Each structure stands twice: as C-alpha cells, then as structure tokens.
C-alpha cells in the first residue's frame, strides 16, 4: 500500500503564518530563529524552518514547542493565530 499524503490542515497553516509573523515582529531571520531552536536542544536548520513556514514540511509537536519557546510565545498563541486566520479556518470548515 503506498503511503498516504500528509496534507497540512488549517491548524498547521495557521501556525505557520503565526510563526512567520512573530519571527518577523521579533526581528529574527530564519537562520537566527533556527539557531535559537537548536540552542534549546532541538536541531533545526534554516531550510527546515523555511519549509515549515511555507507549509512544505509538517511541523511535529516537539519542533513546534521549541519554535514557540525560541520566539518567546506560547504554543497556544501560535495555534490561535489572528482573528482573520480563525475566520478563514471557520469558513473553510463549512
């Protein structure tokens, strides 16, 4: 049986947009954020972070928590996204 595609859903897309937003607000480049995540004990390259932000690569929970910590944000905040993200996700579900 061939492996099934692991499509990134609305929560993953919202989290990716939030990571980009918070990273930009904090003034971190992808390379700087990846280094901060790596310093927390979670190896990550700037390329891997770029793929997560562009929703080309899924972000596992350990990476997600490390990224949130490196950004000084709670995982819940990143998952909640902005009000416009929540509205978009709600419309997509109906």
Secondary structure as the mmCIF struct_conf table of DSSP 4:
data_model
#
loop_
_struct_conf.conf_type_id
_struct_conf.id
_struct_conf.beg_label_comp_id
_struct_conf.beg_label_asym_id
_struct_conf.beg_label_seq_id
_struct_conf.end_label_comp_id
_struct_conf.end_label_asym_id
_struct_conf.end_label_seq_id
HELX_LH_PP_P HELX_LH_PP_P1 UNK A 2 UNK A 5
HELX_RH_AL_P HELX_RH_AL_P1 UNK A 10 UNK A 26
TURN_TY1_P TURN_TY1_P1 UNK A 27 UNK A 27
HELX_RH_AL_P HELX_RH_AL_P2 UNK A 30 UNK A 39
TURN_TY1_P TURN_TY1_P2 UNK A 40 UNK A 41
HELX_RH_AL_P HELX_RH_AL_P3 UNK A 46 UNK A 53
TURN_TY1_P TURN_TY1_P3 UNK A 54 UNK A 55
BEND BEND1 UNK A 56 UNK A 57
HELX_RH_AL_P HELX_RH_AL_P4 UNK A 61 UNK A 71
TURN_TY1_P TURN_TY1_P4 UNK A 72 UNK A 72
HELX_RH_AL_P HELX_RH_AL_P5 UNK A 75 UNK A 80
HELX_RH_AL_P HELX_RH_AL_P6 UNK A 83 UNK A 93
#
